[in-house]
Amino acid sequence: MNLDHPRIAIVGSGAVGCYYGGRLAQHGHEVHFLMRSDYEHVKQHGLKIRSLHGDFDLPQVLCHRSTAEIGECDLVIIAMKATANEALLSLLPPLLHSKTMILTLQNGLGSDDFLARHFGSAHVLGGLCFVCINRTAPGEIHHIAQGQIALGEHSGAPQVRTEVLAAELQRCGIQCKVEPSLIAARWKKLVWNIPFNGLSIAAGNKDTAAILADPILEKRVRDLMREIIETAGRLGHEIPLSLIDDMIERTRTMSAYKPSSLIDFLSGSEVELEAIWGEPVRQAKAAGIEMPRVERLYQELKARIAAR
């Protein structure tokens, strides 16, 4: 990463993209935001970030309606929903030069492979965001809890650039750690995403506090987590079972947090059904492993989304 004068593009300027892009801009980076619905508001009024780490405003934001308008960048951060990945085939080319890093902050499995297939594995990094964050109004972001990014390379082990990027994110107030295996880290995040994002919808539009207040639902969370951890282990990605208690206790501190999939469901937006629930089931089956609890939840979500 060129740390002297890097050009950074944010593709997917929702809550996640605006928060992390906003932090980079706050610390002096040239950050270009691809904006759709909030373009006019942000162009006139900038971004307002409310955060447990300190509120800040960006009165002037480099926002654009097209990636062609942005041009080539050193780092492209993808924070759009995985459901819209086909659009990246036309969005990304104007942003890329021979050494551009593409960092996807998307949920679930499959996005890293999709980008590597179309743009080359050497360009692709993955980041897993452990963060509670919502867009509360046009140009307004509320960062509620956590915020760490776990960073890894699609092509394998961390490189010098991985460490450099992680250090720069840290300098900009973003907690970041480098993962030795990106795919293992993705399975680890699924341990939280599959049960809480899924049950928030399947159990009747419940926030995390309501899920954990119900002993039957908490048991289902724990059973799902155990199945995911055991499946990951059989695939060669060791995750300790102690993570179950750790994740549940951390979730209790989030209070009545609405997971992003529930927000998408309630707003009528597309839910990341395949990336978070479908793809793990398919990858497990391809290795001869059944995930009955996750598959049941996947089918329940299909039905709920179809009924919506």
N, C-alpha and C positions, 0 to 999 in steps of 0.2 A: 504494500500500500504506500503510495506517495504521500508522506506525512507533511511535506512542505505546503503544497496547495492541492489537496485531493478534491476532485469533483465527485459528489455523492448524489445518487438519485434514490428517491423513495417511490416505489411502485406499489400502490395500495395505501393511500393516505387516510386510513381509518384510525381507530384508537391506538393500535400498536405502532403503525407507521409514523403517525404524528408524534407519539411520545418519544420513541427512540430517535427519530429524525430531529425532533425538537431539541433533545439533549445534545446531539452532535452540533446543531446550529448554535445552541446556547454557548458552546465552548469554542466557537470560532470557525467551524467548518462551513464550507460552501455546500449547502444542501438544497437540492431541487426536488420539489414535491409534485408528483403527478396527481392532480386533483380532478375530481368529477363533481359530485354534488355540492361540495363546500367551496368550490373555486372562487365564486364572486365574493362570498363572505370573507374568506381568508385573504384574498387579494386586497380587500379594503381594510380589514380589521386585524389581520394577523392571527396568531394562535395564542390561546390561553391554556396553560397546563397547571392543573392543581395536583400536587403530589405530596405524599408523606415525607419526601426528601426535600421539600421546599417548592413553593409555587414560583412560576416564572412566566413572563409574556414574551412573545416574539412579535413585535409590532409590524415588522416587515419580513415577509416570507417569499422565497423564490418559488412560486407555484405556477404550474403549466397545465395546459389542456392536452398536450401530446408529448410523447417521448422524442419525436423528431425535433420539437422545439427545445428540448433539453440538450440533446447531443451526447457525445461520448463522455463516459464517466469512468473513474477508477474503481468505484464501488457502487454496486446496485443492490439495494436492500428490497426484497420482495416481502410485502406484508399483506397482500391481498388473499382472499379465501382460495383454498386449493380447488374449489369448484370452478374457478374461472381460469385455470391454468392454460387452456387452449389459447386464450387471448395473449399470453406471453410470447407466442410464436411471432406475433406482429409487433408487440410492444417493446421487446428487448433489443432487437438488432440495432436500432439507431443509437442505443446507449453503450454499445460494446466496442472496445478496441482489443488488441491482441492480449493484453494483460488484465483486463477488467475482472474483478472478483464479483461473482453473483452470490449474494448471501440470502438464502430463503429462510424466513422466520415462520413458515407455515406449519400448521398442525398435521399430525398423523404421519402415515407412511406413503411414499411414492413420489413426492414432489422433487426430492433430490435426484432420483433416477430419471424423472421426466426432463429436468433441466440438463442433466448430464447427457442424455440421449440426443437432445437437440442442439446444445451449445458446447458440449465437451466437458468431460469430468474435471479437467484441470482448472476450469473456471469456477467450479461450484463448491460452495461451503454451505453448511446448514447450521442454523441457530435455533435453539429451543428456548422459548420465552416462558419463564416461570413468573407470571405477573397477573395481578388483578387490575384490570383497566377497562374503562368504558368511555365512549364518546357521549357526552351529556347534552350537547347542542352543537350547531355548526361552529367549527373552529374551537371547541372547548373539550378538553380531555381531562378525565379524573383518574389519576393513578392512585389506587386504593392500598395495595400491598405488594410486597416482594418486588421483582423486577430483574432478576438475574437472567443473563443469556448464557446458555451452554453452547459452546462453539466447536464445530468439527469439520473435517475435510471429507468430501464425498470420495475422493480417490484413495483414502486410507489414513495413515498416521498424520498427526499435525506437522505443519511445515513452519519455516521461519515466519512466513506471512501470517499464519494463524496466530502465532504468539504476538506479533506486532499489532495485528488488528485487535486482539483481546486487550493488550496494554492500552491502546488508544481508546477503546470503549471505556475502560476503567478510568482513564484520565477525564473522560467526559461525564463521569458520574453514573455510569452503567456498570453494575456488578457483572463480571464476566469470568467464566472459567473455560479452559480448553479441555475438550473431551478426547480421550485416546481413540474412541470408536463412535462415530456419528450414529450408526444404526443402533448400537446398544443404548445410546442416550435417548434415541427416539422411542424405543420400547419402554424405557424408564418413564418417560413423560406420559405414555399411554396408560400407565398404572393409575394416574390421576384422571386423565382426560376421558377415558372410556367410561368409568362409572359415574363421575360427577356430571360431565356434559350430557351423557346419555340418560341417566335417571332424572335429571332436571326436567327433561321433556317427557320421558316415558311414564314417570310417576305423577304427572299432572301439573307441570309448570311450577316446580319447587326450586327454591334457592338452596344453597349449600347448607345453611343453618336448618332449614326444614327437613332436608334429607337426613342429616345427622341427629335430628330430634326424634326421628322415627326408628325404633329399634329394628324393625323388619328391614327398612331400607339401609340402615347402617350395616346390618349383617350382609345384605346383598352387595354393598360396596366392598366389604372385606372379601367376600367370595370371588367377586370379579377381579379384584386386585391380585388375589392369590393365583387365580387361573392365568392372568397375564404374566405374572412373574415366573410361574412354572413353565409356561410356553416359551418365554424369552430364554430361560435357562436351557431348555431342550434345543433351542436354535443357536446356542453358543453365546448368549448374552447374559451373563450372571448378574442378577439383581437380588440383594438380600431381602428376605421376608420382613425384616425389621422396618423396611420402608413403609409398610402398610400403616403401622402405628404412627410413624413419623408424619406421613402425609395427612392422616386423619386429624392428628392434633394440630398441625399447621392450618388445616382447613377450618377448624373451629375458630381460629383467630380472625378469619375473614368475615365473620358475622354473616349477614344475609346477602351473600354475594351471588349474583346471577351469572352463571357461566355463559361464555360467548355463544355457544350453540343454542341455549335457551333464548337469548336475545334475538338471534337470527330467526328462530322458530316463531317467536311472538310477533316479530315485525313482518313476517311473510317472506323473509329472505331465504336463500338456499342454505341448507344445513350441510356441513362437511361430512355427510353420511359415509361416503366411500373411503375417504382418507383416514378417518378416525376409527370406524367400526368395520367396514367392509374389507379393506386391504389387509389388516392384521389377520382376519379370519381366513382370507384367501392364501396369504403367505404361509400360515400355519398348515392349512390343508395341503398345500404343495409339498410340504415337508412330512406329510403323513400324520399331522397332529390335529386333533379336534379341540375346538374351544366352545363347548356347548353353552356356557353362560354368556359369553360375549355374543355368540351367534343368536341366542334368544333375544338379547337386548337389541341387536342389529335389526332383527325382524320386527320387534315392537316399534322401533323408531321408524322403520319403513312404513308401517301401518299408520302411525300417528301423523307422519308427514303427508301421506297420501290423503288422509281424512281431513287435513287442514285445508 
